Amino acid sequence: MKKFATLLCCIVLPVLCSSCQEKPVAEDTSSSPVEPEDADAVDQAELLARGNEISNKLMQSLGSKLKAALQAGGPEHALMVCQQLAQPSTVAVSSEFEGADIRRVSLKPRNPFNAPDEFDKQVLAAWEAQLGSGSATPESVVHGRDDGRVIYYRPIITQQVCMNCHGDRAAFPAELTKRLAELYPADKATGYGIGQLRGAFRVEFLQGQ
């Protein structure tokens, strides 16, 4: 795999509780929103396709569990299921794809494990600015970093279902507010509106794999 030039550009998928559910994207990478100066176009397309595949798998895994939890016990139950299963499910999906490590990152994480590093913050901030200016919704992108790491990012955009536990905290039922405080005492992931950037799926392609 050729090393990509470092890029800072803007290009989702929700799953409730740190993400919210949306139809998986097709693996059509015929056009890329980013064209690295010294990257091979085929490599770029292959990595975008692989990133889409891996993030689709995680989105489907989390989405099915959270949908069932919502139907069984409402947002409070879904929150508990998310707290118990989100990270183990993420690790399980990563283990299915050799040479790749998937996480979710957010500027306002619910779980501290999903806190972004400095480069992640720049990508997410650029996407927020893009949405704030009224531009098109960001799309998935692959970035080559100065440290040699190659990382795929896919935006998570809030939908109506996300408002159950990521919307206006003042509108939450008392039981949900109590459960949030118990499970996520450092929670920052509320106050969103529909169509805002919740975070991103982040797939790091491990070198030499």
ZIZIWO-V583122 format. One record per residue. SS is DSSP state (alpha for helix, beta for strand, coil for the rest). D_FIRST is the distance of its C-alpha to the first C-alpha in Angstrom with 1 decimal. Layout:
ss->SS d_first->D_FIRST
ss->SS d_first->D_FIRST
This chain:
ss->coil d_first->0.0
ss->coil d_first->3.8
ss->coil d_first->6.5
ss->coil d_first->8.8
ss->coil d_first->12.5
ss->coil d_first->14.8
ss->coil d_first->16.8
ss->coil d_first->20.1
ss->coil d_first->21.1
ss->coil d_first->22.9
ss->coil d_first->22.0
ss->coil d_first->25.8
ss->coil d_first->27.1
ss->coil d_first->29.9
ss->coil d_first->31.1
ss->coil d_first->34.4
ss->coil d_first->34.7
ss->coil d_first->31.4
ss->coil d_first->30.3
ss->coil d_first->32.4
ss->coil d_first->32.0
ss->coil d_first->30.7
ss->coil d_first->29.7
ss->coil d_first->26.0
ss->coil d_first->24.0
ss->coil d_first->23.1
ss->coil d_first->19.6
ss->coil d_first->20.2
ss->coil d_first->17.4
ss->coil d_first->18.9
ss->coil d_first->19.4
ss->coil d_first->17.3
ss->coil d_first->19.4
ss->coil d_first->16.9
ss->coil d_first->15.4
ss->coil d_first->13.4
ss->coil d_first->14.7
ss->coil d_first->11.8
ss->coil d_first->9.1
ss->coil d_first->8.6
ss->alpha d_first->11.1
ss->alpha d_first->10.0
ss->alpha d_first->6.7
ss->alpha d_first->9.4
ss->alpha d_first->11.9
ss->alpha d_first->10.1
ss->alpha d_first->9.6
ss->alpha d_first->13.1
ss->alpha d_first->14.5
ss->alpha d_first->13.3
ss->alpha d_first->14.7
ss->alpha d_first->17.8
ss->alpha d_first->18.3
ss->alpha d_first->18.2
ss->alpha d_first->20.4
ss->alpha d_first->22.7
ss->alpha d_first->23.2
ss->alpha d_first->24.2
ss->alpha d_first->26.3
ss->alpha d_first->28.1
ss->alpha d_first->28.8
ss->alpha d_first->30.2
ss->alpha d_first->31.9
ss->alpha d_first->33.9
ss->alpha d_first->35.1
ss->alpha d_first->36.2
ss->alpha d_first->37.9
ss->alpha d_first->39.9
ss->alpha d_first->40.8
ss->alpha d_first->42.0
ss->alpha d_first->44.1
ss->alpha d_first->45.5
ss->alpha d_first->46.4
ss->alpha d_first->45.4
ss->alpha d_first->43.2
ss->alpha d_first->44.6
ss->alpha d_first->43.6
ss->alpha d_first->40.1
ss->alpha d_first->39.6
ss->alpha d_first->40.5
ss->alpha d_first->38.2
ss->alpha d_first->35.3
ss->alpha d_first->36.1
ss->alpha d_first->36.3
ss->alpha d_first->33.4
ss->alpha d_first->30.7
ss->alpha d_first->28.9
ss->alpha d_first->29.3
ss->alpha d_first->28.0
ss->alpha d_first->24.9
ss->alpha d_first->24.3
ss->alpha d_first->25.1
ss->alpha d_first->22.5
ss->alpha d_first->19.7
ss->alpha d_first->20.9
ss->alpha d_first->20.4
ss->coil d_first->16.6
ss->coil d_first->14.8
ss->coil d_first->12.1
ss->beta d_first->13.5
ss->beta d_first->16.5
ss->beta d_first->18.7
ss->beta d_first->21.6
ss->beta d_first->24.0
ss->beta d_first->24.9
ss->beta d_first->27.9
ss->coil d_first->29.9
ss->coil d_first->32.9
ss->coil d_first->31.9
ss->coil d_first->34.3
ss->coil d_first->32.8
ss->alpha d_first->31.9
ss->alpha d_first->28.8
ss->alpha d_first->27.4
ss->beta d_first->27.9
ss->coil d_first->25.1
ss->coil d_first->23.7
ss->alpha d_first->24.3
ss->alpha d_first->21.1
ss->alpha d_first->21.8
ss->alpha d_first->25.3
ss->alpha d_first->24.3
ss->alpha d_first->22.3
ss->alpha d_first->25.2
ss->alpha d_first->27.8
ss->alpha d_first->26.4
ss->alpha d_first->26.5
ss->alpha d_first->30.0
ss->alpha d_first->31.1
ss->alpha d_first->29.7
ss->alpha d_first->31.8
ss->alpha d_first->34.7
ss->coil d_first->34.9
ss->coil d_first->35.3
ss->coil d_first->32.0
ss->coil d_first->30.1
ss->coil d_first->28.7
ss->coil d_first->25.1
ss->coil d_first->22.3
ss->coil d_first->19.0
ss->beta d_first->16.2
ss->beta d_first->12.8
ss->beta d_first->13.1
ss->beta d_first->11.1
ss->coil d_first->13.8
ss->coil d_first->15.3
ss->coil d_first->15.0
ss->coil d_first->11.2
ss->coil d_first->11.3
ss->beta d_first->9.7
ss->beta d_first->12.6
ss->beta d_first->14.1
ss->beta d_first->17.8
ss->beta d_first->20.4
ss->beta d_first->24.0
ss->beta d_first->27.0
ss->beta d_first->30.1
ss->coil d_first->33.6
ss->coil d_first->35.8
ss->alpha d_first->39.5
ss->alpha d_first->38.9
ss->alpha d_first->37.1
ss->alpha d_first->40.4
ss->alpha d_first->41.9
ss->alpha d_first->40.4
ss->alpha d_first->38.4
ss->coil d_first->41.2
ss->coil d_first->44.3
ss->alpha d_first->45.3
ss->alpha d_first->48.9
ss->alpha d_first->48.9
ss->coil d_first->47.6
ss->coil d_first->50.2
ss->alpha d_first->51.6
ss->alpha d_first->50.2
ss->alpha d_first->46.6
ss->alpha d_first->47.0
ss->alpha d_first->48.4
ss->alpha d_first->45.6
ss->alpha d_first->43.0
ss->alpha d_first->44.8
ss->alpha d_first->44.9
ss->alpha d_first->41.3
ss->coil d_first->39.5
ss->coil d_first->41.8
ss->coil d_first->39.2
ss->coil d_first->38.3
ss->coil d_first->37.2
ss->coil d_first->36.1
ss->coil d_first->39.2
ss->coil d_first->40.7
ss->coil d_first->38.2
ss->coil d_first->39.3
ss->coil d_first->37.9
ss->coil d_first->34.9
ss->coil d_first->33.7
ss->beta d_first->30.4
ss->beta d_first->30.6
ss->beta d_first->27.1
ss->beta d_first->23.6
ss->beta d_first->21.4
ss->beta d_first->18.5
ss->beta d_first->15.5
ss->beta d_first->13.4
ss->beta d_first->10.0
ss->coil d_first->10.7
ss->coil d_first->8.6
ss->coil d_first->8.9
ss->coil d_first->9.9
